[in-house]
Each structure stands twice: as C-alpha cells, then as structure tokens.
Amino acid sequence: MKMLEDFAFIASHNRQKPRFKYERFSSAFSLVEVTLAIGIVSFAFLAVLSLMPAGLTRLRQAKDATANAQIMQQINDSIRMADYSTLSNSFGTSGGSRYFIYDSECDLLTNSTNAATVLTKDARYIAKATVIPTSLSNTATGGGTLTQQKLAKATIRIRNAAGFSSPSTLFSSTNIPEAVFFLYIARAQEKN
C-alpha cells in the first residue's frame, strides 16, 4: 500500500499545468500598440522622404553655381592672359563671341566662334564670351609722357546645355536660367 501512496504522490506532483489557461504577460506588446508604432514610424519616414526632392534640387543648384564660378574663372584667366591687340581677333570680330563647351566636371571640350557647333553628348555647360574692346583717349601723366589706355568689356553668359543641339539654339531661348559675369580689362601703354 505504501507503494501505491508513493506512486499517487509522484503522479500528483508531475501533472502539467492546463494548456489552455490564460495567463497575461505584462512584458509583451498588444496588436494595437504595434499598429500605432508602425503608423508613427511610417508617418515620420514619409515626412523625411518628402524633403528629398527639395534637397536634390538644392544640390543640383549648388553644383551648377560651383561649375559656373569655375568656368568663369577659366575664361577670365584666358581673357586676361591674351594680348590686347589680339583680344578682339580671338573672339571673332569686334564684339564677336566665342563659345566654350564644358563637360559635367568643368573640363573644356571645345571652343569655337561658330554658334552652329554641334554639341556632343558629354556637353553639360556652354559659356558665351563676348569681348568689346575700346580705347580711351591719350592722357598726360605727371612725367610728361603720354599713356594710351585700352579698355575691354567682357560679358560671360553660362547656361546648362542639357537638351540642346547647338549654342545658337541654347542662347536664342529666352526663359533658360543663366549666370552672367562682367569683366573689365584695362591695359596702359606708355609712349615717349
């Protein structure tokens, strides 16, 4: 009998808890809480994504402004290094223009006085430089020598070449944004 009692005692202690008994865990999230969290995160993510187009537009504008400054500096250097007597010849006739065609890295592809130059697929920026040379009258300096002053006004217009086939079509369009720079080049030559 003792053995039966021991067996009953062991059997009563080895019984498992009922499987379907509801126990509430306080450390878990409910379905409502998870849904709300996903909704809040999605709303914040969409707000950040809506700012992307404006940021990309500003990035493109900043890149174009930097490229315009680099191109203007390159053309400015070439104009200032040119001899004044050949300045108007290098830009065509007096008041003529020269077209400088650059790629997206601001490397010069070609330059020409021909506005019908066909653009390559690498052309990203086109600059139109116009130089108008003038001479001022001779003036006397303190030492009694005459100084002939020469002055030239250079206008540099830079536009984005995307979608255009030649500089003439690009610069004949009126509602395309452009960067415009003005330079004044002065040379003085003393005469005895």
Secondary structure, 3 states (H helix, E strand, C coil): CHHHHHHHHHHHHCCCCCCCCCCCCCCCCCHHHHHHHHHHHHHHHHHHHHCHHHHHHHHHHHHHHHHHHHHHHHHHHHHHHCCHHHHHHHCCCCCCEEEEEECCCCCEEEEECCCCCCCCCCCCEEEEEEEEEEECCCEECCCCCEEEEEEEEEEEEEEECCCCCCHHHHHHCCCCCEEEEEEEEEEEEEEC
